[in-house]
Amino acid sequence: MSREIQENPSDESPTDKVFTCKICGKPFLWTTGEQLYYQDRGLNPPRRCRACRQRRKLVTGGGADG
Ligand SMILES: [Zn+2]
């Protein structure tokens, strides 16, 4: 039997995560502060980097995300 090391999710301390932007394909950092912000509002993790989000905001005039 092999054992897998599993961390207790409830005991998990937030760390900065790296995501790949769906638009430009570049890796971007999802900071702990942003994670808490998203968690607090029940939002899904971001799929676009900050630059692309801002660009989209400019194009759509700050409409709904998606
Ligand atoms: Zn991007």
N, CA, C, O and the ligand as a Tripos MOL2 file, in Angstrom:
@<TRIPOS>MOLECULE
protein
  265   263    67     0     0
PROTEIN
NO_CHARGES

@<TRIPOS>ATOM
      1 N           0.8510   -1.2080    0.0000 N.3       1 MET1
      2 CA          0.0000    0.0000    0.0000 C.3       1 MET1
      3 C           0.8790    1.2470    0.0000 C.2       1 MET1
      4 O           1.8030    1.3970    0.7990 O.2       1 MET1
      5 N           0.5560    2.1010   -0.9010 N.am      2 SER2
      6 CA          1.2980    3.3620   -0.9370 C.3       2 SER2
      7 C           0.5080    4.4360   -0.2010 C.2       2 SER2
      8 O          -0.7210    4.4860   -0.2410 O.2       2 SER2
      9 N           1.2290    5.2450    0.4360 N.am      3 ARG3
     10 CA          0.5650    6.3240    1.1740 C.3       3 ARG3
     11 C           0.7590    7.6450    0.4430 C.2       3 ARG3
     12 O           1.8370    7.9510   -0.0680 O.2       3 ARG3
     13 N          -0.3080    8.4050    0.4130 N.am      4 GLU4
     14 CA         -0.1910    9.7400   -0.1610 C.3       4 GLU4
     15 C          -0.2780   10.7740    0.9530 C.2       4 GLU4
     16 O          -1.1010   10.6920    1.8650 O.2       4 GLU4
     17 N           0.5850   11.7160    0.8330 N.am      5 ILE5
     18 CA          0.5550   12.7930    1.8300 C.3       5 ILE5
     19 C          -0.5280   13.7880    1.4450 C.2       5 ILE5
     20 O          -0.4760   14.4130    0.3860 O.2       5 ILE5
     21 N          -1.4860   13.9160    2.3080 N.am      6 GLN6
     22 CA         -2.5730   14.8580    2.0270 C.3       6 GLN6
     23 C          -2.6240   15.9210    3.1130 C.2       6 GLN6
     24 O          -2.6030   15.6370    4.3100 O.2       6 GLN6
     25 N          -2.6890   17.1250    2.6480 N.am      7 GLU7
     26 CA         -2.7960   18.2160    3.6020 C.3       7 GLU7
     27 C          -4.2590   18.4530    3.9420 C.2       7 GLU7
     28 O          -5.1480   18.3390    3.0990 O.2       7 GLU7
     29 N          -4.4650   18.7740    5.1590 N.am      8 ASN8
     30 CA         -5.8250   19.0940    5.5770 C.3       8 ASN8
     31 C          -6.2360   20.4420    4.9960 C.2       8 ASN8
     32 O          -5.6290   21.4650    5.3130 O.2       8 ASN8
     33 N          -7.2640   20.4500    4.1460 N.am      9 PRO9
     34 CA         -7.6600   21.7050    3.4930 C.3       9 PRO9
     35 C          -7.9930   22.8160    4.4750 C.2       9 PRO9
     36 O          -7.7130   23.9860    4.2160 O.2       9 PRO9
     37 N          -8.5810   22.4540    5.5810 N.am     10 SER10
     38 CA         -8.9960   23.4820    6.5330 C.3      10 SER10
     39 C          -7.7940   24.0970    7.2400 C.2      10 SER10
     40 O          -7.8800   25.1750    7.8280 O.2      10 SER10
     41 N          -6.6710   23.3840    7.1680 N.am     11 ASP11
     42 CA         -5.4760   23.8630    7.8360 C.3      11 ASP11
     43 C          -4.5130   24.4950    6.8450 C.2      11 ASP11
     44 O          -3.3590   24.7860    7.1550 O.2      11 ASP11
     45 N          -5.0290   24.6930    5.6490 N.am     12 GLU12
     46 CA         -4.1780   25.1950    4.5810 C.3      12 GLU12
     47 C          -4.0210   26.7060    4.6940 C.2      12 GLU12
     48 O          -5.0030   27.4480    4.7270 O.2      12 GLU12
     49 N          -2.8020   27.1320    4.7520 N.am     13 SER13
     50 CA         -2.5750   28.5700    4.7660 C.3      13 SER13
     51 C          -2.4200   29.0570    3.3390 C.2      13 SER13
     52 O          -1.7370   28.4240    2.5330 O.2      13 SER13
     53 N          -3.0400   30.1630    3.0270 N.am     14 PRO14
     54 CA         -3.0180   30.6490    1.6360 C.3      14 PRO14
     55 C          -1.6180   31.0570    1.2040 C.2      14 PRO14
     56 O          -0.8610   31.6770    1.9500 O.2      14 PRO14
     57 N          -1.3100   30.6880   -0.0170 N.am     15 THR15
     58 CA         -0.0460   31.1080   -0.6100 C.3      15 THR15
     59 C          -0.3160   31.6590   -2.0030 C.2      15 THR15
     60 O          -1.3320   31.3440   -2.6220 O.2      15 THR15
     61 N           0.5840   32.4660   -2.4750 N.am     16 ASP16
     62 CA          0.4330   33.0050   -3.8250 C.3      16 ASP16
     63 C           0.4200   31.8680   -4.8400 C.2      16 ASP16
     64 O           1.2380   30.9500   -4.7710 O.2      16 ASP16
     65 N          -0.5010   31.9400   -5.7660 N.am     17 LYS17
     66 CA         -0.5980   30.9040   -6.7870 C.3      17 LYS17
     67 C          -0.3510   31.5030   -8.1600 C.2      17 LYS17
     68 O          -0.6020   32.6830   -8.4070 O.2      17 LYS17
     69 N           0.1470   30.6540   -9.0430 N.am     18 VAL18
     70 CA          0.4150   31.1020  -10.4100 C.3      18 VAL18
     71 C          -0.5900   30.4590  -11.3550 C.2      18 VAL18
     72 O          -0.7210   29.2370  -11.4100 O.2      18 VAL18
     73 N          -1.2920   31.3010  -12.0910 N.am     19 PHE19
     74 CA         -2.2370   30.8220  -13.0920 C.3      19 PHE19
     75 C          -1.7420   31.2240  -14.4750 C.2      19 PHE19
     76 O          -0.9170   32.1250  -14.6260 O.2      19 PHE19
     77 N          -2.2690   30.5290  -15.4790 N.am     20 THR20
     78 CA         -1.9590   30.9120  -16.8530 C.3      20 THR20
     79 C          -3.1500   31.6480  -17.4360 C.2      20 THR20
     80 O          -4.2770   31.1540  -17.4040 O.2      20 THR20
     81 N          -2.8950   32.8180  -17.9630 N.am     21 CYS21
     82 CA         -3.9610   33.6410  -18.5130 C.3      21 CYS21
     83 C          -4.5660   32.9730  -19.7400 C.2      21 CYS21
     84 O          -3.8520   32.4850  -20.6160 O.2      21 CYS21
     85 N          -5.8980   32.9590  -19.7880 N.am     22 LYS22
     86 CA         -6.5880   32.3320  -20.9170 C.3      22 LYS22
     87 C          -6.5030   33.1860  -22.1700 C.2      22 LYS22
     88 O          -6.6850   32.6840  -23.2800 O.2      22 LYS22
     89 N          -6.2340   34.4500  -22.0020 N.am     23 ILE23
     90 CA         -6.2230   35.3570  -23.1380 C.3      23 ILE23
     91 C          -4.8300   35.4460  -23.7550 C.2      23 ILE23
     92 O          -4.6550   35.1630  -24.9400 O.2      23 ILE23
     93 N          -3.8510   35.8350  -22.9620 N.am     24 CYS24
     94 CA         -2.5180   36.0500  -23.5030 C.3      24 CYS24
     95 C          -1.5940   34.8590  -23.2490 C.2      24 CYS24
     96 O          -0.4920   34.8010  -23.7930 O.2      24 CYS24
     97 N          -2.0450   33.9020  -22.4180 N.am     25 GLY25
     98 CA         -1.2630   32.6960  -22.1960 C.3      25 GLY25
     99 C          -0.0670   32.8920  -21.2830 C.2      25 GLY25
    100 O           0.7660   31.9980  -21.1280 O.2      25 GLY25
    101 N           0.0090   34.0680  -20.6810 N.am     26 LYS26
    102 CA          1.1330   34.3310  -19.7880 C.3      26 LYS26
    103 C           0.7700   33.9530  -18.3590 C.2      26 LYS26
    104 O          -0.3830   34.0740  -17.9450 O.2      26 LYS26
    105 N           1.7630   33.4960  -17.6170 N.am     27 PRO27
    106 CA          1.5230   33.1900  -16.2120 C.3      27 PRO27
    107 C           1.3530   34.4700  -15.4000 C.2      27 PRO27
    108 O           2.0590   35.4570  -15.6070 O.2      27 PRO27
    109 N           0.4080   34.4290  -14.4800 N.am     28 PHE28
    110 CA          0.2240   35.5890  -13.6120 C.3      28 PHE28
    111 C          -0.0020   35.1130  -12.1950 C.2      28 PHE28
    112 O          -0.4210   33.9820  -11.9510 O.2      28 PHE28
    113 N           0.2860   36.0020  -11.2730 N.am     29 LEU29
    114 CA          0.2470   35.6580   -9.8590 C.3      29 LEU29
    115 C          -1.1170   35.9800   -9.2680 C.2      29 LEU29
    116 O          -1.6550   37.0720   -9.4540 O.2      29 LEU29
    117 N          -1.6510   35.0240   -8.5670 N.am     30 TRP30
    118 CA         -2.8810   35.2370   -7.8010 C.3      30 TRP30
    119 C          -2.4770   35.3100   -6.3300 C.2      30 TRP30
    120 O          -2.1900   34.2950   -5.6960 O.2      30 TRP30
    121 N          -2.4630   36.4840   -5.8250 N.am     31 THR31
    122 CA         -1.9190   36.6940   -4.4960 C.3      31 THR31
    123 C          -2.8790   36.2240   -3.4190 C.2      31 THR31
    124 O          -4.0710   36.0460   -3.6670 O.2      31 THR31
    125 N          -2.3520   36.0280   -2.2330 N.am     32 THR32
    126 CA         -3.1790   35.5730   -1.1160 C.3      32 THR32
    127 C          -4.2850   36.5780   -0.8280 C.2      32 THR32
    128 O          -5.4070   36.1990   -0.4910 O.2      32 THR32
    129 N          -3.9670   37.8440   -0.9610 N.am     33 GLY33
    130 CA         -4.9620   38.8800   -0.7200 C.3      33 GLY33
    131 C          -6.1310   38.7640   -1.6790 C.2      33 GLY33
    132 O          -7.2910   38.9120   -1.2940 O.2      33 GLY33
    133 N          -5.8030   38.4950   -2.9430 N.am     34 GLU34
    134 CA         -6.8520   38.3330   -3.9430 C.3      34 GLU34
    135 C          -7.6400   37.0580   -3.6930 C.2      34 GLU34
    136 O          -8.8550   37.0220   -3.8860 O.2      34 GLU34
    137 N          -6.9450   36.0130   -3.2630 N.am     35 GLN35
    138 CA         -7.6390   34.7610   -2.9620 C.3      35 GLN35
    139 C          -8.6780   34.9650   -1.8760 C.2      35 GLN35
    140 O          -9.8040   34.4780   -1.9760 O.2      35 GLN35
    141 N          -8.2920   35.6840   -0.8460 N.am     36 LEU36
    142 CA         -9.2190   35.9530    0.2460 C.3      36 LEU36
    143 C         -10.3920   36.7910   -0.2450 C.2      36 LEU36
    144 O         -11.5350   36.5680    0.1530 O.2      36 LEU36
    145 N         -10.1040   37.7500   -1.1080 N.am     37 TYR37
    146 CA        -11.1290   38.6130   -1.6780 C.3      37 TYR37
    147 C         -12.1360   37.7660   -2.4650 C.2      37 TYR37
    148 O         -13.3470   37.9320   -2.3190 O.2      37 TYR37
    149 N         -11.6290   36.8740   -3.2860 N.am     38 TYR38
    150 CA        -12.4960   36.0210   -4.1010 C.3      38 TYR38
    151 C         -13.2860   35.0630   -3.2170 C.2      38 TYR38
    152 O         -14.4820   34.8530   -3.4200 O.2      38 TYR38
    153 N         -12.6000   34.4890   -2.2360 N.am     39 GLN39
    154 CA        -13.2660   33.5690   -1.3170 C.3      39 GLN39
    155 C         -14.3980   34.2590   -0.5880 C.2      39 GLN39
    156 O         -15.4960   33.7230   -0.4400 O.2      39 GLN39
    157 N         -14.1000   35.4570   -0.1400 N.am     40 ASP40
    158 CA        -15.0630   36.2050    0.6520 C.3      40 ASP40
    159 C         -16.3270   36.4850   -0.1400 C.2      40 ASP40
    160 O         -17.4220   36.5450    0.4200 O.2      40 ASP40
    161 N         -16.1700   36.6560   -1.4450 N.am     41 ARG41
    162 CA        -17.3150   36.9590   -2.3020 C.3      41 ARG41
    163 C         -17.8370   35.7440   -3.0470 C.2      41 ARG41
    164 O         -18.7710   35.8500   -3.8420 O.2      41 ARG41
    165 N         -17.2300   34.5810   -2.7890 N.am     42 GLY42
    166 CA        -17.6860   33.3680   -3.4380 C.3      42 GLY42
    167 C         -17.4550   33.3690   -4.9250 C.2      42 GLY42
    168 O         -18.2250   32.7810   -5.6840 O.2      42 GLY42
    169 N         -16.3820   34.0360   -5.3460 N.am     43 LEU43
    170 CA        -16.0830   34.1230   -6.7770 C.3      43 LEU43
    171 C         -15.1900   32.9670   -7.2090 C.2      43 LEU43
    172 O         -14.4630   32.3870   -6.4020 O.2      43 LEU43
    173 N         -15.2580   32.6460   -8.4860 N.am     44 ASN44
    174 CA        -14.3590   31.6510   -9.0490 C.3      44 ASN44
    175 C         -12.9840   32.2790   -9.2640 C.2      44 ASN44
    176 O         -12.8580   33.4890   -9.4500 O.2      44 ASN44
    177 N         -11.9630   31.4360   -9.2340 N.am     45 PRO45
    178 CA        -10.6100   31.9570   -9.4730 C.3      45 PRO45
    179 C         -10.5170   32.6440  -10.8310 C.2      45 PRO45
    180 O         -11.1980   32.2470  -11.7770 O.2      45 PRO45
    181 N          -9.6820   33.6630  -10.9290 N.am     46 PRO46
    182 CA         -9.5610   34.4130  -12.1770 C.3      46 PRO46
    183 C          -8.9450   33.5740  -13.2790 C.2      46 PRO46
    184 O          -8.1200   32.6980  -13.0160 O.2      46 PRO46
    185 N          -9.3380   33.8370  -14.4940 N.am     47 ARG47
    186 CA         -8.7700   33.1140  -15.6380 C.3      47 ARG47
    187 C          -7.9100   34.0170  -16.5030 C.2      47 ARG47
    188 O          -7.2010   33.5620  -17.4010 O.2      47 ARG47
    189 N          -7.9900   35.2950  -16.2170 N.am     48 ARG48
    190 CA         -7.2050   36.2300  -17.0090 C.3      48 ARG48
    191 C          -6.2800   37.0190  -16.1000 C.2      48 ARG48
    192 O          -6.5820   37.2510  -14.9290 O.2      48 ARG48
    193 N          -5.1750   37.4170  -16.6450 N.am     49 CYS49
    194 CA         -4.2470   38.2230  -15.8780 C.3      49 CYS49
    195 C          -4.8340   39.6220  -15.6930 C.2      49 CYS49
    196 O          -5.8080   40.0040  -16.3410 O.2      49 CYS49
    197 N          -4.2320   40.3380  -14.8230 N.am     50 ARG50
    198 CA         -4.7720   41.6590  -14.4820 C.3      50 ARG50
    199 C          -4.8220   42.5710  -15.7110 C.2      50 ARG50
    200 O          -5.7840   43.3120  -15.9130 O.2      50 ARG50
    201 N          -3.7760   42.5030  -16.5170 N.am     51 ALA51
    202 CA         -3.7060   43.3590  -17.7040 C.3      51 ALA51
    203 C          -4.8650   43.0640  -18.6470 C.2      51 ALA51
    204 O          -5.4940   43.9820  -19.1730 O.2      51 ALA51
    205 N          -5.1490   41.7740  -18.8600 N.am     52 CYS52
    206 CA         -6.2220   41.4070  -19.7680 C.3      52 CYS52
    207 C          -7.5800   41.7640  -19.1730 C.2      52 CYS52
    208 O          -8.4940   42.1550  -19.9010 O.2      52 CYS52
    209 N          -7.7140   41.6340  -17.8740 N.am     53 ARG53
    210 CA         -8.9760   42.0190  -17.2390 C.3      53 ARG53
    211 C          -9.2250   43.5070  -17.4120 C.2      53 ARG53
    212 O         -10.3390   43.9400  -17.7070 O.2      53 ARG53
    213 N          -8.1720   44.2730  -17.2240 N.am     54 GLN54
    214 CA         -8.3280   45.7170  -17.3650 C.3      54 GLN54
    215 C          -8.6200   46.0850  -18.8040 C.2      54 GLN54
    216 O          -9.4220   46.9750  -19.0850 O.2      54 GLN54
    217 N          -7.9540   45.3830  -19.7150 N.am     55 ARG55
    218 CA         -8.1810   45.6740  -21.1310 C.3      55 ARG55
    219 C          -9.6360   45.3800  -21.4840 C.2      55 ARG55
    220 O         -10.2840   46.1610  -22.1800 O.2      55 ARG55
    221 N         -10.1460   44.2360  -20.9930 N.am     56 ARG56
    222 CA        -11.5060   43.8710  -21.2810 C.3      56 ARG56
    223 C         -12.4850   44.8790  -20.6810 C.2      56 ARG56
    224 O         -13.5160   45.2090  -21.2670 O.2      56 ARG56
    225 N         -12.1270   45.3470  -19.5080 N.am     57 LYS57
    226 CA        -12.9550   46.3440  -18.8480 C.3      57 LYS57
    227 C         -13.0800   47.5880  -19.7270 C.2      57 LYS57
    228 O         -14.1580   48.1620  -19.8780 O.2      57 LYS57
    229 N         -11.9650   47.9770  -20.2890 N.am     58 LEU58
    230 CA        -11.9690   49.1650  -21.1390 C.3      58 LEU58
    231 C         -12.8530   48.9380  -22.3730 C.2      58 LEU58
    232 O         -13.5790   49.8320  -22.8100 O.2      58 LEU58
    233 N         -12.7720   47.7270  -22.9180 N.am     59 VAL59
    234 CA        -13.5320   47.4230  -24.1370 C.3      59 VAL59
    235 C         -15.0220   47.3590  -23.8430 C.2      59 VAL59
    236 O         -15.8350   47.9240  -24.5730 O.2      59 VAL59
    237 N         -15.3740   46.6580  -22.7550 N.am     60 THR60
    238 CA        -16.7980   46.4410  -22.4630 C.3      60 THR60
    239 C         -17.3840   47.5620  -21.6280 C.2      60 THR60
    240 O         -18.5950   47.6130  -21.4110 O.2      60 THR60
    241 N         -16.5350   48.4530  -21.1620 N.am     61 GLY61
    242 CA        -17.0410   49.5350  -20.3360 C.3      61 GLY61
    243 C         -17.3850   49.0840  -18.9300 C.2      61 GLY61
    244 O         -18.2280   49.6830  -18.2630 O.2      61 GLY61
    245 N         -16.7270   48.0220  -18.4850 N.am     62 GLY62
    246 CA        -16.9330   47.5590  -17.1050 C.3      62 GLY62
    247 C         -18.1860   46.7460  -16.9320 C.2      62 GLY62
    248 O         -18.8080   46.7700  -15.8700 O.2      62 GLY62
    249 N         -18.5670   46.0200  -17.9730 N.am     63 GLY63
    250 CA        -19.7610   45.1920  -17.8950 C.3      63 GLY63
    251 C         -19.5150   43.9200  -17.1180 C.2      63 GLY63
    252 O         -18.5100   43.7830  -16.4210 O.2      63 GLY63
    253 N         -20.4420   42.9960  -17.2440 N.am     64 ALA64
    254 CA        -20.3380   41.7450  -16.5130 C.3      64 ALA64
    255 C         -19.1450   40.9360  -17.0040 C.2      64 ALA64
    256 O         -18.7660   40.9910  -18.1740 O.2      64 ALA64
    257 N         -18.5690   40.1880  -16.0800 N.am     65 ASP65
    258 CA        -17.4090   39.3930  -16.4130 C.3      65 ASP65
    259 C         -17.8450   38.1190  -17.1230 C.2      65 ASP65
    260 O         -18.6500   37.3560  -16.5890 O.2      65 ASP65
    261 N         -17.3370   37.8910  -18.2840 N.am     66 GLY66
    262 CA        -17.6470   36.6620  -18.9610 C.3      66 GLY66
    263 C         -17.9920   36.9640  -20.3780 C.2      66 GLY66
    264 O         -18.2930   36.0510  -21.1470 O.2      66 GLY66
    265 ZN         -3.4530   38.0310  -20.0110 Zn       67 ZN67
@<TRIPOS>BOND
     1     1     2 1
     2     2     3 1
     3     3     4 2
     4     3     5 am
     5     5     6 1
     6     6     7 1
     7     7     8 2
     8     7     9 am
     9     9    10 1
    10    10    11 1
    11    11    12 2
    12    11    13 am
    13    13    14 1
    14    14    15 1
    15    15    16 2
    16    15    17 am
    17    17    18 1
    18    18    19 1
    19    19    20 2
    20    19    21 am
    21    21    22 1
    22    22    23 1
    23    23    24 2
    24    23    25 am
    25    25    26 1
    26    26    27 1
    27    27    28 2
    28    27    29 am
    29    29    30 1
    30    30    31 1
    31    31    32 2
    32    31    33 am
    33    33    34 1
    34    34    35 1
    35    35    36 2
    36    35    37 am
    37    37    38 1
    38    38    39 1
    39    39    40 2
    40    39    41 am
    41    41    42 1
    42    42    43 1
    43    43    44 2
    44    43    45 am
    45    45    46 1
    46    46    47 1
    47    47    48 2
    48    47    49 am
    49    49    50 1
    50    50    51 1
    51    51    52 2
    52    51    53 am
    53    53    54 1
    54    54    55 1
    55    55    56 2
    56    55    57 am
    57    57    58 1
    58    58    59 1
    59    59    60 2
    60    59    61 am
    61    61    62 1
    62    62    63 1
    63    63    64 2
    64    63    65 am
    65    65    66 1
    66    66    67 1
    67    67    68 2
    68    67    69 am
    69    69    70 1
    70    70    71 1
    71    71    72 2
    72    71    73 am
    73    73    74 1
    74    74    75 1
    75    75    76 2
    76    75    77 am
    77    77    78 1
    78    78    79 1
    79    79    80 2
    80    79    81 am
    81    81    82 1
    82    82    83 1
    83    83    84 2
    84    83    85 am
    85    85    86 1
    86    86    87 1
    87    87    88 2
    88    87    89 am
    89    89    90 1
    90    90    91 1
    91    91    92 2
    92    91    93 am
    93    93    94 1
    94    94    95 1
    95    95    96 2
    96    95    97 am
    97    97    98 1
    98    98    99 1
    99    99   100 2
   100    99   101 am
   101   101   102 1
   102   102   103 1
   103   103   104 2
   104   103   105 am
   105   105   106 1
   106   106   107 1
   107   107   108 2
   108   107   109 am
   109   109   110 1
   110   110   111 1
   111   111   112 2
   112   111   113 am
   113   113   114 1
   114   114   115 1
   115   115   116 2
   116   115   117 am
   117   117   118 1
   118   118   119 1
   119   119   120 2
   120   119   121 am
   121   121   122 1
   122   122   123 1
   123   123   124 2
   124   123   125 am
   125   125   126 1
   126   126   127 1
   127   127   128 2
   128   127   129 am
   129   129   130 1
   130   130   131 1
   131   131   132 2
   132   131   133 am
   133   133   134 1
   134   134   135 1
   135   135   136 2
   136   135   137 am
   137   137   138 1
   138   138   139 1
   139   139   140 2
   140   139   141 am
   141   141   142 1
   142   142   143 1
   143   143   144 2
   144   143   145 am
   145   145   146 1
   146   146   147 1
   147   147   148 2
   148   147   149 am
   149   149   150 1
   150   150   151 1
   151   151   152 2
   152   151   153 am
   153   153   154 1
   154   154   155 1
   155   155   156 2
   156   155   157 am
   157   157   158 1
   158   158   159 1
   159   159   160 2
   160   159   161 am
   161   161   162 1
   162   162   163 1
   163   163   164 2
   164   163   165 am
   165   165   166 1
   166   166   167 1
   167   167   168 2
   168   167   169 am
   169   169   170 1
   170   170   171 1
   171   171   172 2
   172   171   173 am
   173   173   174 1
   174   174   175 1
   175   175   176 2
   176   175   177 am
   177   177   178 1
   178   178   179 1
   179   179   180 2
   180   179   181 am
   181   181   182 1
   182   182   183 1
   183   183   184 2
   184   183   185 am
   185   185   186 1
   186   186   187 1
   187   187   188 2
   188   187   189 am
   189   189   190 1
   190   190   191 1
   191   191   192 2
   192   191   193 am
   193   193   194 1
   194   194   195 1
   195   195   196 2
   196   195   197 am
   197   197   198 1
   198   198   199 1
   199   199   200 2
   200   199   201 am
   201   201   202 1
   202   202   203 1
   203   203   204 2
   204   203   205 am
   205   205   206 1
   206   206   207 1
   207   207   208 2
   208   207   209 am
   209   209   210 1
   210   210   211 1
   211   211   212 2
   212   211   213 am
   213   213   214 1
   214   214   215 1
   215   215   216 2
   216   215   217 am
   217   217   218 1
   218   218   219 1
   219   219   220 2
   220   219   221 am
   221   221   222 1
   222   222   223 1
   223   223   224 2
   224   223   225 am
   225   225   226 1
   226   226   227 1
   227   227   228 2
   228   227   229 am
   229   229   230 1
   230   230   231 1
   231   231   232 2
   232   231   233 am
   233   233   234 1
   234   234   235 1
   235   235   236 2
   236   235   237 am
   237   237   238 1
   238   238   239 1
   239   239   240 2
   240   239   241 am
   241   241   242 1
   242   242   243 1
   243   243   244 2
   244   243   245 am
   245   245   246 1
   246   246   247 1
   247   247   248 2
   248   247   249 am
   249   249   250 1
   250   250   251 1
   251   251   252 2
   252   251   253 am
   253   253   254 1
   254   254   255 1
   255   255   256 2
   256   255   257 am
   257   257   258 1
   258   258   259 1
   259   259   260 2
   260   259   261 am
   261   261   262 1
   262   262   263 1
   263   263   264 2
@<TRIPOS>SUBSTRUCTURE
     1 MET1         2 RESIDUE 1 A MET
     2 SER2         6 RESIDUE 1 A SER
     3 ARG3        10 RESIDUE 1 A ARG
     4 GLU4        14 RESIDUE 1 A GLU
     5 ILE5        18 RESIDUE 1 A ILE
     6 GLN6        22 RESIDUE 1 A GLN
     7 GLU7        26 RESIDUE 1 A GLU
     8 ASN8        30 RESIDUE 1 A ASN
     9 PRO9        34 RESIDUE 1 A PRO
    10 SER10       38 RESIDUE 1 A SER
    11 ASP11       42 RESIDUE 1 A ASP
    12 GLU12       46 RESIDUE 1 A GLU
    13 SER13       50 RESIDUE 1 A SER
    14 PRO14       54 RESIDUE 1 A PRO
    15 THR15       58 RESIDUE 1 A THR
    16 ASP16       62 RESIDUE 1 A ASP
    17 LYS17       66 RESIDUE 1 A LYS
    18 VAL18       70 RESIDUE 1 A VAL
    19 PHE19       74 RESIDUE 1 A PHE
    20 THR20       78 RESIDUE 1 A THR
    21 CYS21       82 RESIDUE 1 A CYS
    22 LYS22       86 RESIDUE 1 A LYS
    23 ILE23       90 RESIDUE 1 A ILE
    24 CYS24       94 RESIDUE 1 A CYS
    25 GLY25       98 RESIDUE 1 A GLY
    26 LYS26      102 RESIDUE 1 A LYS
    27 PRO27      106 RESIDUE 1 A PRO
    28 PHE28      110 RESIDUE 1 A PHE
    29 LEU29      114 RESIDUE 1 A LEU
    30 TRP30      118 RESIDUE 1 A TRP
    31 THR31      122 RESIDUE 1 A THR
    32 THR32      126 RESIDUE 1 A THR
    33 GLY33      130 RESIDUE 1 A GLY
    34 GLU34      134 RESIDUE 1 A GLU
    35 GLN35      138 RESIDUE 1 A GLN
    36 LEU36      142 RESIDUE 1 A LEU
    37 TYR37      146 RESIDUE 1 A TYR
    38 TYR38      150 RESIDUE 1 A TYR
    39 GLN39      154 RESIDUE 1 A GLN
    40 ASP40      158 RESIDUE 1 A ASP
    41 ARG41      162 RESIDUE 1 A ARG
    42 GLY42      166 RESIDUE 1 A GLY
    43 LEU43      170 RESIDUE 1 A LEU
    44 ASN44      174 RESIDUE 1 A ASN
    45 PRO45      178 RESIDUE 1 A PRO
    46 PRO46      182 RESIDUE 1 A PRO
    47 ARG47      186 RESIDUE 1 A ARG
    48 ARG48      190 RESIDUE 1 A ARG
    49 CYS49      194 RESIDUE 1 A CYS
    50 ARG50      198 RESIDUE 1 A ARG
    51 ALA51      202 RESIDUE 1 A ALA
    52 CYS52      206 RESIDUE 1 A CYS
    53 ARG53      210 RESIDUE 1 A ARG
    54 GLN54      214 RESIDUE 1 A GLN
    55 ARG55      218 RESIDUE 1 A ARG
    56 ARG56      222 RESIDUE 1 A ARG
    57 LYS57      226 RESIDUE 1 A LYS
    58 LEU58      230 RESIDUE 1 A LEU
    59 VAL59      234 RESIDUE 1 A VAL
    60 THR60      238 RESIDUE 1 A THR
    61 GLY61      242 RESIDUE 1 A GLY
    62 GLY62      246 RESIDUE 1 A GLY
    63 GLY63      250 RESIDUE 1 A GLY
    64 ALA64      254 RESIDUE 1 A ALA
    65 ASP65      258 RESIDUE 1 A ASP
    66 GLY66      262 RESIDUE 1 A GLY
    67 ZN67       265 GROUP 0 **** ****
